Every structure is written in C-alpha cells, then in structure tokens.
Amino acid sequence: MADNYLERRFEEVFGQGGGKKVLPARPSLDKLILRNRSYRGYDRSYEVHMRQLKAIVEVNTRIASSVNMQSLRFHLVTKGPESDIVNAHIRMGRALPELHLPFPGTEPEAFIVVCCNRTENESVDIDLGISLQTMLLKAVELGLGGLIIRNFDRDEIKNGLGLPLEPIAVVAIGKPAEKIALVPVRSSDSLKYYRKDGIHYVPKIIAEDLYV
C-alpha cells in the first residue's frame, strides 16, 4: 500500500519496538446518551470558552440534513453582556413553574443560538432536531452538559444580539451542577418530570412499551 500505510498504522497503535500503546478510552454512545440530560443548573465557577462552543457547533459539518439544505446557522455566546441578554429572555422548567428555575447563582453563561436562513418548515425542524441532539452529545463528550430551550422571546433575542437571521432555538452550555435520574415508567403513567430531595427525576417509557 502506498506510503507504507500499514506500517505507519502499526507504529501508531503499538509504538516502536512492538510495545503496546494505550489509546485514550472514549465513552460509548450509550454512556453519552445517558449523560446527555437536560440540565437547568450550572457551576458558574467553570467558564465555557469559545473554542469549546466552536467544537460543539462544528459537528454540523458532518451530520445529516434534510434534502441537504443545511439551513441552520449559529451565534455563539460566552460569559459577558450577550449572556445577560440571553438569560433575561429564556425560560426553563416549564413543568415546575413554582421553582423558578434556574436557581439564583446557577444560571448558564454560555449559549448557542440556532438560527435559520429560510422560513421554518418540516425539513428545517428535522435538521434542528438532528443538530441539537448531536451538539449536546458532543458537549457531553467534552465533559459539559446543556439544555435545549424553545421557550424564549425571539424578537428580544434577535434584536438584543443583533442577529441577521431568525433564532429558532437556544442551547445552554455549561458544567452541570445538578443530579438527574431517569425513572422507568409505563406508557400509561405520568411523564411529568419532578424534583425531590434535590434530585431531578425524569420519567422514561420502558422499551417494551415503545413498540406498536
């Protein structure tokens, strides 16, 4: 094979002299999915940097897109005035209004504002779902967590950040500061998430009830 590819790969994997080289372990997809929860509280002593947000957004250069239109664009926000603008116009924990989430001092400070360069339609919504999930999996791989936010003031976010395109979702990114547990339930049970003793519980329908 050209350029001694096999020999070079052997050296990369096993090292010179045949000594086995230990490669860094990567979490499995199942583990990433399990850790990819909707976090509403963050450790503000940890500052998310622009390079991390870019690494998360750049997964969009490799994922599927309906009709390959690739209509999504992204505005990155780190700690500062823009972060304050976003926090003033987003709402979290719709099912727990009495808690007024996030708790003071645990607000996210980094965001990815997802915009669209065409009128929102079914194809855009498909792309948005693929993009949001993949970006959050990347965030988890980086040791972070996030929250998909669709309950926000679009005009205020667009005008406050000076966006040339319509924002259709906001993703909070940060170091999670809360514990989330999944609760297996039947499809006939309540799916409302709840909190008890400081733990956020999320009901998930068991596998056998997913089939029709």
C-alpha positions as CSV (number, residue, x, y, z in Angstrom):
1,M,0.0,0.0,0.0
2,A,1.2,3.5,-0.8
3,D,3.4,5.4,1.7
4,N,3.7,2.3,3.9
5,Y,0.3,3.0,5.4
6,L,0.0,-0.4,7.3
7,E,3.5,0.0,8.8
8,R,2.7,3.5,10.0
9,R,-0.6,2.5,11.5
10,F,1.1,-0.4,13.3
11,E,3.6,2.1,14.8
12,E,0.8,4.5,15.8
13,V,-1.2,1.8,17.6
14,F,1.6,-0.4,19.1
15,G,4.5,2.0,19.3
16,Q,8.1,1.4,18.3
17,G,9.6,-1.9,19.4
18,G,6.2,-3.7,19.5
19,G,5.3,-2.3,22.9
20,K,1.5,-1.8,23.0
21,K,0.4,1.8,23.0
22,V,-2.5,2.6,25.3
23,L,-5.1,4.7,23.4
24,P,-7.3,7.1,25.4
25,A,-10.7,5.5,26.1
26,R,-13.7,7.1,24.6
27,P,-17.2,6.8,26.2
28,S,-19.6,4.6,24.3
29,L,-22.7,6.1,22.6
30,D,-24.9,4.5,25.3
31,K,-22.9,6.3,28.0
32,L,-23.0,9.6,26.2
33,I,-26.8,9.3,25.7
34,L,-27.3,8.5,29.4
35,R,-25.2,11.5,30.5
36,N,-26.9,13.8,28.0
37,R,-29.7,15.2,30.2
38,S,-31.5,18.5,30.3
39,Y,-29.5,20.5,32.8
40,R,-31.1,23.6,34.3
41,G,-28.4,24.4,36.9
42,Y,-24.7,25.1,36.2
43,D,-21.4,25.6,38.1
44,R,-20.6,29.2,37.3
45,S,-17.0,28.8,38.6
46,Y,-16.4,27.0,35.4
47,E,-16.2,29.2,32.3
48,V,-17.0,27.8,28.9
49,H,-14.7,29.1,26.2
50,M,-15.4,30.0,22.6
51,R,-13.2,27.1,21.4
52,Q,-15.4,24.7,23.2
53,L,-18.6,26.1,21.6
54,K,-16.9,26.0,18.2
55,A,-16.1,22.3,18.7
56,I,-19.7,21.7,19.5
57,V,-21.1,23.6,16.5
58,E,-18.6,22.1,14.1
59,V,-20.4,18.7,14.3
60,N,-22.9,20.3,12.0
61,T,-20.4,19.9,9.1
62,R,-20.7,16.1,9.4
63,I,-24.3,15.3,10.3
64,A,-27.4,14.5,8.1
65,S,-29.6,17.3,6.7
66,S,-33.0,17.0,5.1
67,V,-32.6,17.4,1.3
68,N,-29.1,18.5,2.3
69,M,-30.3,22.1,2.6
70,Q,-28.1,22.9,5.6
71,S,-30.2,25.8,6.6
72,L,-29.0,26.3,10.2
73,R,-26.6,29.0,11.3
74,F,-25.2,29.6,14.8
75,H,-24.4,32.5,17.1
76,L,-22.0,31.7,20.0
77,V,-22.3,33.4,23.3
78,T,-19.9,33.2,26.2
79,K,-19.8,35.0,29.6
80,G,-20.5,38.7,29.2
81,P,-23.2,41.2,28.1
82,E,-24.7,38.9,25.5
83,S,-25.0,36.2,28.0
84,D,-27.0,38.5,30.2
85,I,-29.3,39.4,27.3
86,V,-30.0,35.7,26.6
87,N,-30.6,34.9,30.3
88,A,-33.2,37.7,30.5
89,H,-35.3,36.2,27.7
90,I,-35.3,32.4,28.2
91,R,-37.5,30.3,30.4
92,M,-36.6,26.9,31.9
93,G,-38.5,24.2,33.7
94,R,-42.0,24.9,32.3
95,A,-43.4,21.9,34.2
96,L,-42.0,23.2,37.5
97,P,-43.1,26.9,37.5
98,E,-43.2,27.1,41.3
99,L,-39.4,26.6,41.4
100,H,-38.5,29.5,39.1
101,L,-35.6,27.6,37.5
102,P,-32.7,28.1,37.3
103,F,-31.9,28.8,40.9
104,P,-30.0,32.0,41.5
105,G,-26.3,31.6,41.0
106,T,-26.7,28.5,38.7
107,E,-27.7,30.3,35.5
108,P,-25.9,29.2,32.3
109,E,-23.4,31.7,30.9
110,A,-22.7,30.2,27.5
111,F,-25.2,29.6,24.7
112,I,-25.5,28.5,21.1
113,V,-28.3,30.4,19.4
114,V,-29.5,28.4,16.5
115,C,-30.8,30.5,13.6
116,C,-32.3,29.6,10.2
117,N,-31.7,31.2,6.8
118,R,-35.1,30.2,5.4
119,T,-38.7,30.0,6.6
120,E,-39.1,27.3,9.2
121,N,-40.7,24.2,7.8
122,E,-40.8,20.4,8.4
123,S,-37.4,20.0,6.8
124,V,-35.9,22.7,9.0
125,D,-37.5,21.1,12.1
126,I,-35.9,17.7,11.1
127,D,-32.5,19.3,10.7
128,L,-32.9,21.2,14.0
129,G,-33.6,18.0,15.9
130,I,-30.6,16.2,14.5
131,S,-28.4,19.2,15.1
132,L,-29.5,19.9,18.7
133,Q,-29.1,16.3,19.8
134,T,-25.7,15.8,18.1
135,M,-24.3,19.1,19.5
136,L,-25.4,18.1,23.0
137,L,-23.8,14.7,22.7
138,K,-20.6,16.5,21.7
139,A,-20.9,18.7,24.7
140,V,-21.2,15.7,26.9
141,E,-18.1,14.2,25.3
142,L,-16.3,17.4,26.3
143,G,-17.3,17.0,29.9
144,L,-20.1,19.6,29.7
145,G,-23.9,19.5,29.5
146,G,-26.7,21.5,28.1
147,L,-30.3,22.3,27.7
148,I,-32.4,22.8,24.6
149,I,-34.6,25.9,25.0
150,R,-37.5,26.7,22.7
151,N,-39.4,28.8,25.2
152,F,-37.7,32.2,24.7
153,D,-38.5,35.7,23.4
154,R,-37.5,35.5,19.7
155,D,-37.7,39.3,19.0
156,E,-35.8,40.3,22.1
157,I,-33.0,37.7,21.5
158,K,-32.8,38.6,17.8
159,N,-32.6,42.3,18.4
160,G,-30.6,42.2,21.5
161,L,-27.8,40.1,19.8
162,G,-28.1,41.9,16.5
163,L,-28.9,38.7,14.6
164,P,-29.5,38.9,10.9
165,L,-31.5,35.7,10.9
166,E,-34.5,34.3,12.9
167,P,-33.5,32.4,16.0
168,I,-35.4,29.1,16.4
169,A,-33.7,27.6,19.4
170,V,-31.3,28.4,22.2
171,V,-28.9,25.8,23.7
172,A,-27.4,26.5,27.1
173,I,-24.0,25.0,27.6
174,G,-22.0,24.6,30.9
175,K,-20.7,22.4,33.6
176,P,-23.7,20.7,35.2
177,A,-24.4,21.4,38.9
178,E,-27.3,19.2,39.5
179,K,-28.2,15.5,39.7
180,I,-30.7,14.0,37.2
181,A,-32.1,10.5,37.5
182,L,-34.2,8.6,34.9
183,V,-37.3,6.7,36.2
184,P,-38.7,3.8,34.1
185,V,-42.4,4.1,33.6
186,R,-45.2,2.5,31.5
187,S,-46.6,4.5,28.6
188,S,-49.8,5.0,30.6
189,D,-48.0,6.6,33.5
190,S,-47.4,10.3,34.0
191,L,-44.4,11.7,32.0
192,K,-44.1,14.9,34.0
193,Y,-40.6,15.5,35.4
194,Y,-40.3,16.4,39.1
195,R,-37.8,17.2,41.8
196,K,-37.4,15.5,45.2
197,D,-34.6,15.9,47.8
198,G,-32.5,17.9,45.3
199,I,-32.7,15.3,42.5
200,H,-34.4,16.0,39.2
201,Y,-36.4,12.9,38.1
202,V,-37.3,12.3,34.5
203,P,-39.8,9.5,33.6
204,K,-38.8,7.5,30.6
205,I,-41.1,4.9,28.9
206,I,-39.7,1.4,29.2
207,A,-38.6,-0.3,25.9
208,E,-41.4,-2.9,25.7
209,D,-44.0,-0.1,25.6
210,L,-42.3,1.7,22.6
211,Y,-43.4,-0.9,20.1
212,V,-46.7,-0.8,18.1
